[in-house]
Amino acid sequence: MVQVDLIERELAAAEAALKDANDGKARVCARRAVALATEAWLERLPVRKWRGDAMEYLRQIQQDSSFPLPIRQAAERLSTPVTRQQTAPFTADPIGDARLIIAYLSANPSGQAP
């Protein structure tokens, strides 16, 4: 299956989970969508920047100053565990944060800022 289709499938699963009031599953699906987009982005770079899972990619994005602040903040909110939602940046819109990151990665195929 094409990467774009897999990303859209994860985002659709996140939306379905939100409709079922399953916020945890929605966050997991949104994170997986970002991981798929990150993998595709990393494959286009001349030298692979990182390796890891969805949470590691989110941590790398939030710590990499070459990403714009709104992208780093979205990654931080999306990677915050539910148990820390009262004390740390936490997303009420995991799908929106995921779409923001995915759009940025898609628009920057070489790893350079637009």
N, C-alpha and C positions, 0 to 999 in steps of 0.2 A: 504494500500500500504506500502511496506517496506521502511524504512527510507532512505536507499541507493538510491532507485528508486526516491523518492521525491527530494533528493539532486540533483541527476543527471537531473531531470526534471527542477529544478530551474536553474541549470547551463546552460542547453540547452536553456531555455527561455532567459537567460542573453546573450548568444551568438547570438540568433536570434535578440534580441533588438539592440545589437551592429551593426549587419549587416544592420539594419533599421535606423542606426544613432540615436538611442534613448538611449543615455548614461545614463540618469536618471533611466530608467526602468532596464537597465543592472545592475546598482549599486544596485537597490532594490532587484532584483532577486539574485544577488551574496550575498547580506546580508542575505536574507532568507535562502539560501543554508548553510551559516555558522551557522545560528541559528538552523537549523535542525541538523547539525552535532554536535553542542554544546549541544543540548538537549540529543542526543544519548550518548555523552561523559559523561554528568552529571549523566545520569541514571546508568552508570557503576561505579560511585564513591561510596565509602562506606557512605559518608556524602555529600549531595548535597551542592555545594559551593555557587551557586547563583540562583536567579530567575530573570526573566525579558523577554524583547523582543529582537529582533535582535540587535538593537542599544545598549541596555544594555549589552548584551553578548560581543559585540565588545569592549565596554568601559572596561568591567571587564578583558578581555584578555589583552588589552593594558596596564592595570595598575598592572597586576599580575606578579611580578618579577620571578615567577617560570616558566613562559613561556620564551623560547629563544627570544632574541632581534629581529630577523627577523620576528617572529610570532607576537610579540607585535607591530612592525612597520607596518606590513600588516594590522593588526586590526585598527591601528590609521588611516592609509591612507583610508581604506574602510569606516570608520565611519565619516570622515571629510565631512561636508555638502558642497554641490556644491557652495553655496554662499561664502565659505571660501577657495575655491580651489587656489586662488592666494596668500593667506597669510599663509596657513597651509599645512602640508603634505597631498598630495592628490594622489590618484591612477589613473594612466592612463590605468591600466590593472585590473579592479575589479575582473574579472574571475580568473586571475592568483593569485591575493592576496587571494581570497576565496579558491581556490584549495590548496594553501600553508597552510592555517589555517586548512582546512578540513583534509588534509593529516597528519598534525601533530596530530590532535585530534584522528584520526583513528589509528595512530601508537602508541598512548599512552593511552590505555584503562583504566589504573588505575589512571590516573592523575599524574603519575610520569614521569620525564624526561627520555628519552631512555638511 
